Amino acid sequence: MMASEVELRALMLASQDGDAASHRTLLERLSRHLRAYYKRKLAGFGKGATEAEDLVQEALLAVHIQRHTYDPAEPLTPWVHAIARYKLIDFLRRSRTSRADVPIDEADDIMAHDDHVATENSFDIRRLIGKLPKNMQCAIEAVKLEGLSIAEAAQRYRLSEPTVKVSIHRGLKALANLIANEVKA
C-alpha cells in the first residue's frame, strides 16, 4: 500500500525541522516507491534491478540534499516525482540510450539541460565522496559526476567494468549511510 501524500508530507516537514527519525522514515518509504518506479521504467529499456537500485540511491541523495527547496505549501509527491524523473533522464543520457528506445512523451526530456545542484550542496557531496574508498570515489566521480560511461571509467582507472559497477553500487549505498549518520548528528 502506498504511503499517503499526507503522511509523506508530514514526514518531510518534520525532516525539514530537523527530526532525524522522521527523515529516515521518509527516505525508507520513498525508497520503496522509487524502486518500483525505476524497475517499471527501466524494464522498457532492458535494464534491471542493479540500475534501478543505483537510481533509487541517487534520487534519495537528491531528496536529502534538496529537501530545503521543498515548498510546504505544495504537495510532496510531485516534487519527489520530478527528482526521480530527472535522475532517470540523466541515467538514460549517461547510458547513451538511443532516442528510439525512449517513449515518445519523454524523448524531448532526454535532450533537456541538466539540473544543477547548488554549489554548497555539490561541495557537501564531494566532501562525503572523499570519505569513501578510492575505487568507489573514482567510479562515482567518473560516471555519476563527470558523465563517463562504465567502459570509459574502467579504462581511465584501469579497472574492470564489473569492478566499476560494483564500486558505484556500493559507493552510493555508503553515501546514503554517511548522509544518514550526518542527519543523526
N, C-alpha and C positions, 0 to 999 in steps of 0.2 A: 504494500500500500504506500502510495506516495505521500510524503510529509506535506502537510498543507502549507499554503502560502503564509497563512497567519503564524504558524509555528516556526517556519524558517525565518520569516521576517523578525519575529521576536528574538530568535537566537542571534540574528545579525545585529540587531540593535543592542542587545546585551554585550555582544562581542565588541562592537564599536565603543561601548562604555568600559571596556577592559576586563570583562568577565571571561577568564581563560577557559573555564569549564564549558560555557556556552559556545565559545569559539571552537573548541574541539568537537563538541556535539554537532555544530553546524557543518564543519568540514566532513565529519563522518557521514552525516545524512546526505550532503551534497555529493559525496564520492559515489554513493550507490546510484544516484540518478545520473551522474555524469558517466559512470561506467556503462550503464545501459544505453545511454545516448550515443556514446562513441562506438560501442560494439555494433549498434544498429547502423550507424552512418558508415563505418569503415568496412562493414561486410560487403557493401556495394562496390568497394574498390579492391576487394581481395586481400584486405588487411585483417589482422587478427587481434587476439587479446593482448599481446605484448604492446602493440602500438596504441591500443585503447587505454591500457594502464598508464603508459607514458603520458598520454594526453590528459588523463584524469589528474595525474600529479601536476602537470603544467597548469591546468585550469585551477586546481586548488591553490597552487602557489600564487597565481594571479589574483584569485579571490582574496587571499590573505594580504597580499601586498596592496591591493587596490581597495580594500574594504572602507577606507576613509573617504572614497569617492562615491560610495553608495548614498543616495538621497533617501532618507527615511520616509519622505512623503510619497515615494514611488513604490510599486510592487518589486519584490526582490527577484522573483524567478525570471522575469525578462532580462534583468541586469546580469544574472548568472548565465542565462542562455546566450547573451551577446558575447560574454567572455568565452564560453565554450565554443561557440561558432567561430570566433576569430582564431582560437587555438587550432581548430580543425582546418581552417583555411590556411593558416601558417604551415601546418603539417603537410597539407597537400602541396603547397608551394615547395617546401623543402624536399619532399619526396619526389618532386618533379612529376606528379601525376598529370597525365595528359588531360587537356581540356575536354577531350572527347569522353573521358571517363567521369566527368563531373556532371551531376544532374543540372539540367538547363537553368533552373532557378538559382543555382549557386555559381554558375560559370563566371559571371562578371565579378563576383567577390574574390575569385582567385587572383584577379589582376588588380584588386584594390590595394591601396597603400597599407603598409604595415602599421599596426598600432604601436605606439612608443610608450614605454613606461617612464614615469617621471625620473629625473636624474638621481634624486636621492634614493629612490627605490632600486634603481639599477646598481647604485653603489652598494646597497644592502645585500642584493643578490650576489654580487661579485665577492663581497666580504664573506658571505656564507659559503659560496662555492670554494673559496680559498681554504676552508676548513676540511674539505673533502680530500681523500687520497688522490694522488697525482693523475692516475688513469681516469678517474671519474671527472676531475677538473677539466682535463684536456678534452675528453669526449663531449661533455656538456657544453663547454665553451665553443668548440668547433661546430657541433651540429645544432645546438639549440640557440646559441647567441650569434654565431657567425653565419649560420645557414648552410654549412657544408653538408654534403651527403655523407652517409656512413662510410662509403668507399673512399671518399676524399679524406675524411678524418683518419681512417685506418692507414691510408698511405702517408699522410703527413706525420703521424706519430709512430709509424712502423709497428702497428698493432693489427691483429686480425679483425675482420668485420664483426664476427661474433663477440670479440672482446669489447669493441666499441659499443655494440648494442647493449651488452650486459652492464658495462660501465655507466651508460646513460640511465638505464632502467634502475640500477641500484643507487646511482647518484641522485636521481630525482626522489627516490624514497628517503634517502639520507637527508636531503634538503628539507623534505617535509617534516622529518623528525627534528631537525635543527630549528625550524620555524616553530614547531610545537613547543620545544623547550624554551625558546625565547619568549613565547607568549606566556608560558607558565611563570617566567621570572618577573 
